[in-house]
Amino acid sequence: MEVGVDRELCEANAVCVGFAPEVFDLDDDENLVIGPIPATQVERVSQAVASCPKNALFATR
């Protein structure tokens, strides 16, 4: 699984960070950083994508 972000839509609400802090993070400028997605985190990442309040996240695979 891979996840992308539409930076025009992302407001750095950090909902995704709450679901999968091992994968999602905000940098010092509050830009979303997406790390590698281990197989053990696929379900949590899927929940994060579905729960994004701005629909800024999308699965690419």
N, C-alpha and C positions, 0 to 999 in steps of 0.2 A: 504494500500500500504506500502511496505517496500522496501528500497533501500540498495544495497550493493556496495562496492567499491573494485576493484582489485588494491591493493596497489602497485603492481609491475608496473602498467600502469599509475597510478595517478601521475601527475607532479605538483599538487597544483597550477594549473592555476587560480583557483577560479571562473571559469565561472559559476559553480553551485551556488556559494555564491551570485553572481549577480542576478540569477534567484530567489533564495529562501533563503535569509539570515536568515530567521526564522528557517530554517532546517539545512542548511549547514554552517560550519565554519572551519577555519584553526586554529590549536592550535599553541603554541609558536614555535614548531618544524616544522611548516608547514605541518602537517599531517591533512588530512580531518577528520572532526568530523561530524557525521550525527545524528541529534536529532530526536525526535518523529515527525511524519508527520501528522499534523491535517488535517481533511477533507477539510478545506478551502485552503490548500496548495497543494493538489494533482495535479492540473493542472500545477502549476509552477514547482513542482518537476519533473513531467513528461517532461516538456520542458528542465529542467536542465539535465536530463538523456540523452535526445536526442541530446543536444548541447555540451556534453562533448567532447573536442577536441581529447582526447586520448581514448574515448570509455571505460573509467574506471568505469563508473557507470552502474548499472543494477538493474532493478526492480526484486524483489524476490517474489512478489505476485501480 
